[in-house]
Amino acid sequence: MKRGFTTTILHSDLESPIEHYAVHKPMHAAVAYGYPDARELAKVFKGEAPGYVYGRQGNPTTAALEAKISKMEDGIATASFSTGMAAIAATFIALLRTGDHVVSSSFLFGNTNSLFGTLSTLGCEISYVDATRVENVARAIRPDTRLVFVETIANPCTQIADLARIGELCASRGLLYIVDNTMTSPYLYRPKQNRAGLIINSLTKYIGGHGNALGGAVTDTGLYDWTRFPNIYDNYKTANAAQWGILQIRKKGLRDVGGTLAAEVAHRLATGAETLALRMERASANALQLARFFARHPKVKKVYYPGLEDHPQHQLAGELFKTYGALMSIELADGIDCFDFLNRLKLVISSSHLGDNRTLAIPIAHTIYWEMGPERRAEMGIVDSLVRLSIGIEDSDDLVGDFQQALSG
């Protein structure tokens, strides 16, 4: 019988035996694994037998979390990392070579944008396009293009990539399609339905949800034909072709670079993930109510939230996502100091994080996008009065009341 999203996640640990009949997979802190038969150890190293060899490459606790994420994304395999950025960096380091070309959405998370700048210095060329329209992506594709990368909902101005049509385009061209699903989470959207080959999630955000653990994951959906990808090393072509990509990411991106997820952190993320659907429903409902409140308020110049009818991709968001998510930004009216506004908030926390149970706010241009400089910020539409909000699960009336008093000051 087919199970629902939350039921599947809650009971995934019990699909294989657990010591002492515990309902959670236990935390394994060991770094090394001993085998009574040295031949068995050699087989595990060679990939001829299942098992663990060294903690940097994973352990039973991270494996249990990876199985949970694979079920969330309906994937065939997942590799976990110490942070979301470690997952992104490992994927590109493992799969790209000098001279390769990448087509990317121009609406990128600041650190991803910084990473792509580094890749450019190493001989990879990145073409940035407005991914809200598939024709922009199509025009940028070249013979040396290896992959297309997009985020579902852009941070902070909530542009939504033309996810379905880009997926069709990549499938028709034989290109690897990578989707960062962090801002939506697997509960609101599964990129596999639009032909993504790899899906990246920052587990730190909505999947973990409690602001107490850093983590990232790369999931292979099984849709991409890795025999078409020119950069797979010969020694990783011994396994099933469907596993070539994730194996190379594990070996060249996780093992060699060392962005390993710790067992204790993996355990926290796995338990946090159990309530993802409940938290996303509540936070999304709060966000929609707040967006409508801001849209009517005279001291808010503009609201960036896909749930509002005047959002450029409102209809697209409704077609793609279960709800409109919990991320939004507001542009304050002229003459309102964003710092004074934030300091008047009593309940909402000024913080750089997002995807927390608590509602968080941050002045974007002065903090996480400051390093980009004024020209790049202007290209992305990030003005000095822009405040990003990550809406939590508090009682909605309390949130509205807090923003009301802060705007009245």
PyMOL commands that set and color helices and strands:
alter all, ss='L'
color gray80, all
select helices_A, chain A and resi 5-15+19-21+38-46+55-57+60-73+84-95+110-121+134-140+163-173+185-188+191-194+226-228+234-236+241-255+263-273+276-296+314-320+338-344+364-366+370-372+374-379+396-408
alter helices_A, ss='H'
color red, helices_A
select strands_A, chain A and resi 77-81+101-105+125-129+145-151+176-180+198-202+216-220+300-304+327-332+349-350+360-363+386-390
alter strands_A, ss='S'
color yellow, strands_A
deselect
rebuild
show_as cartoon
